[in-house]
Every structure is written in structure tokens, then in C-alpha cells.
Amino acid sequence: MRLQVFPNAAAEIKEGSPREVQQAVSKAYSQFIDVRTPDEYATGHAARAENIPLDTLTASFDKLEKNEPVYIICETGNRSSQAASILNDAGFKNLVNVTGGTVAWKSAGLPVETGSPHTRLPILVSWIRERRQLCCRRLLMSVSLRQHIRLC
């Protein structure tokens, strides 16, 4: 991945194409934020991007890890540039702005999700419950098998 670097006083804010960023954020752990409003986000956002609106960014620093890369997207790249500057001033050093924003992401044919961040939480909670039930069933089967072996 070759990201363009734009030097900043305290750190470097990088620019990444939608394809470069999509490849980077497809890893198991990544910090990919969409700084548009919740209504804009709900109409369609880059897959795996979490909504942290620009006007709430400073109150949301604790949701982000300063020592890990933060990939930032908005609609066209303007608000994400502002967000990168805010994060840089707050001590975040590894920042990547998505060139062209969500418009470029969609034009590149990259995965897009719809729905508000609030509608995704119940899906996550239900998935966690299903996984927990599956693990409990496996544990019970394992214990039952051990007890059966002891009896034989």
C-alpha cells in the first residue's frame, strides 16, 4: 500500500485511496471512523466504518486507541481532513484520510452498509448470545462425554 504523506507540524496525516484503505481495514482489528452525521451514515457507509460525527469527535477520544492507525472517512474528504487535524492535535499520530470520501468509496465499488449505528447493536448482541449458547452447549457435551467415559 502506498499512501501519500502530507507533513503536518506534529505528525503525518496520510491520504489513502479507498481501495488502499479498504484493504487495511479488512484486518481483524482496525479503527475506521465515519465522521458524517448519523442520518448521512444511515443512508450508506463504508463497510466496517463506525460512526463518530465530527461534532462529537472530541468527546469520543476515549473510543479510539492513540497508538493504532485511525482511518477517517466522510462524504467527500473535507470533514475527514478536519477530523484528522483534530485527532492530530489530540496526540493521535497515525492518521489516514480516505481520499474522495464515501463518494469515491462507492464509485470504486467497495462494500457499503446501510442503517444507523443504533440498528447494528441489537444484531451484535444477538450474535454474542448465539455464540455464548453454542459454547455452553459444547461445554455441556464435553462434560457429558467425560462422565459417560468414566461410567464405562
Contacts in CASP RR format, 6 or more apart in sequence:
PFRMAT RR
TARGET T0000
AUTHOR 0000-0000-0000
METHOD contacts of the structure
MODEL  1
MRLQVFPNAAAEIKEGSPREVQQAVSKAYSQFIDVRTPDEYATGHAARAE
NIPLDTLTASFDKLEKNEPVYIICETGNRSSQAASILNDAGFKNLVNVTG
GTVAWKSAGLPVETGSPHTRLPILVSWIRERRQLCCRRLLMSVSLRQHIR
LC
1 16 0 8 1.000
1 20 0 8 1.000
1 23 0 8 1.000
1 24 0 8 1.000
2 20 0 8 1.000
3 14 0 8 1.000
3 15 0 8 1.000
3 16 0 8 1.000
3 20 0 8 1.000
3 96 0 8 1.000
4 14 0 8 1.000
4 15 0 8 1.000
4 16 0 8 1.000
4 99 0 8 1.000
5 12 0 8 1.000
5 14 0 8 1.000
5 15 0 8 1.000
6 12 0 8 1.000
6 13 0 8 1.000
6 14 0 8 1.000
6 15 0 8 1.000
8 85 0 8 1.000
8 88 0 8 1.000
10 88 0 8 1.000
10 89 0 8 1.000
10 91 0 8 1.000
10 93 0 8 1.000
11 88 0 8 1.000
11 91 0 8 1.000
11 92 0 8 1.000
11 93 0 8 1.000
11 94 0 8 1.000
11 95 0 8 1.000
12 93 0 8 1.000
12 95 0 8 1.000
13 81 0 8 1.000
13 84 0 8 1.000
13 85 0 8 1.000
13 88 0 8 1.000
13 95 0 8 1.000
13 96 0 8 1.000
13 97 0 8 1.000
14 95 0 8 1.000
14 96 0 8 1.000
14 97 0 8 1.000
15 96 0 8 1.000
15 97 0 8 1.000
15 99 0 8 1.000
16 96 0 8 1.000
16 97 0 8 1.000
16 98 0 8 1.000
16 99 0 8 1.000
17 98 0 8 1.000
17 99 0 8 1.000
17 104 0 8 1.000
17 108 0 8 1.000
18 46 0 8 1.000
18 98 0 8 1.000
18 99 0 8 1.000
18 100 0 8 1.000
18 101 0 8 1.000
18 104 0 8 1.000
18 105 0 8 1.000
18 107 0 8 1.000
18 108 0 8 1.000
18 110 0 8 1.000
19 108 0 8 1.000
19 110 0 8 1.000
21 32 0 8 1.000
21 71 0 8 1.000
21 73 0 8 1.000
21 96 0 8 1.000
21 98 0 8 1.000
22 46 0 8 1.000
22 47 0 8 1.000
22 105 0 8 1.000
22 108 0 8 1.000
22 110 0 8 1.000
22 111 0 8 1.000
24 30 0 8 1.000
24 69 0 8 1.000
24 71 0 8 1.000
24 96 0 8 1.000
25 32 0 8 1.000
25 48 0 8 1.000
25 49 0 8 1.000
25 71 0 8 1.000
26 48 0 8 1.000
29 68 0 8 1.000
30 48 0 8 1.000
30 68 0 8 1.000
30 69 0 8 1.000
30 71 0 8 1.000
31 64 0 8 1.000
31 65 0 8 1.000
31 68 0 8 1.000
31 69 0 8 1.000
31 70 0 8 1.000
31 71 0 8 1.000
32 46 0 8 1.000
32 48 0 8 1.000
32 49 0 8 1.000
32 50 0 8 1.000
32 70 0 8 1.000
32 71 0 8 1.000
32 73 0 8 1.000
33 49 0 8 1.000
33 50 0 8 1.000
33 51 0 8 1.000
33 52 0 8 1.000
33 64 0 8 1.000
33 70 0 8 1.000
33 71 0 8 1.000
33 72 0 8 1.000
33 73 0 8 1.000
33 83 0 8 1.000
34 41 0 8 1.000
34 45 0 8 1.000
34 46 0 8 1.000
34 49 0 8 1.000
34 50 0 8 1.000
34 51 0 8 1.000
34 52 0 8 1.000
34 73 0 8 1.000
34 74 0 8 1.000
34 102 0 8 1.000
35 52 0 8 1.000
35 53 0 8 1.000
35 54 0 8 1.000
35 57 0 8 1.000
35 72 0 8 1.000
35 73 0 8 1.000
35 74 0 8 1.000
35 79 0 8 1.000
35 80 0 8 1.000
35 82 0 8 1.000
35 83 0 8 1.000
36 45 0 8 1.000
36 51 0 8 1.000
36 53 0 8 1.000
36 54 0 8 1.000
36 74 0 8 1.000
36 75 0 8 1.000
36 79 0 8 1.000
36 102 0 8 1.000
37 53 0 8 1.000
38 51 0 8 1.000
38 53 0 8 1.000
38 116 0 8 1.000
38 117 0 8 1.000
40 75 0 8 1.000
41 49 0 8 1.000
41 51 0 8 1.000
41 53 0 8 1.000
41 115 0 8 1.000
41 116 0 8 1.000
41 117 0 8 1.000
42 114 0 8 1.000
42 115 0 8 1.000
42 116 0 8 1.000
43 114 0 8 1.000
43 115 0 8 1.000
44 102 0 8 1.000
44 112 0 8 1.000
44 113 0 8 1.000
44 114 0 8 1.000
44 115 0 8 1.000
45 51 0 8 1.000
45 73 0 8 1.000
45 102 0 8 1.000
45 112 0 8 1.000
45 113 0 8 1.000
45 114 0 8 1.000
46 73 0 8 1.000
46 98 0 8 1.000
46 102 0 8 1.000
46 105 0 8 1.000
46 110 0 8 1.000
46 111 0 8 1.000
46 112 0 8 1.000
46 113 0 8 1.000
47 110 0 8 1.000
47 111 0 8 1.000
47 112 0 8 1.000
47 113 0 8 1.000
49 73 0 8 1.000
50 117 0 8 1.000
51 116 0 8 1.000
51 117 0 8 1.000
52 60 0 8 1.000
52 63 0 8 1.000
54 74 0 8 1.000
54 79 0 8 1.000
54 82 0 8 1.000
54 83 0 8 1.000
54 86 0 8 1.000
57 83 0 8 1.000
57 86 0 8 1.000
57 87 0 8 1.000
58 86 0 8 1.000
58 90 0 8 1.000
61 87 0 8 1.000
61 90 0 8 1.000
64 70 0 8 1.000
64 87 0 8 1.000
64 92 0 8 1.000
66 90 0 8 1.000
66 91 0 8 1.000
66 92 0 8 1.000
66 93 0 8 1.000
67 93 0 8 1.000
67 94 0 8 1.000
68 94 0 8 1.000
69 94 0 8 1.000
69 95 0 8 1.000
69 96 0 8 1.000
70 87 0 8 1.000
70 92 0 8 1.000
70 94 0 8 1.000
70 95 0 8 1.000
70 96 0 8 1.000
71 96 0 8 1.000
71 98 0 8 1.000
72 80 0 8 1.000
72 83 0 8 1.000
72 84 0 8 1.000
72 87 0 8 1.000
72 95 0 8 1.000
72 96 0 8 1.000
72 97 0 8 1.000
72 98 0 8 1.000
73 80 0 8 1.000
73 97 0 8 1.000
73 98 0 8 1.000
73 101 0 8 1.000
73 102 0 8 1.000
73 105 0 8 1.000
74 80 0 8 1.000
74 83 0 8 1.000
74 101 0 8 1.000
74 102 0 8 1.000
75 101 0 8 1.000
75 102 0 8 1.000
75 103 0 8 1.000
76 100 0 8 1.000
76 101 0 8 1.000
76 102 0 8 1.000
76 103 0 8 1.000
76 104 0 8 1.000
77 97 0 8 1.000
77 98 0 8 1.000
77 99 0 8 1.000
77 100 0 8 1.000
77 101 0 8 1.000
80 97 0 8 1.000
80 98 0 8 1.000
80 101 0 8 1.000
81 97 0 8 1.000
84 95 0 8 1.000
84 97 0 8 1.000
87 95 0 8 1.000
88 95 0 8 1.000
98 104 0 8 1.000
98 105 0 8 1.000
105 112 0 8 1.000
106 112 0 8 1.000
END
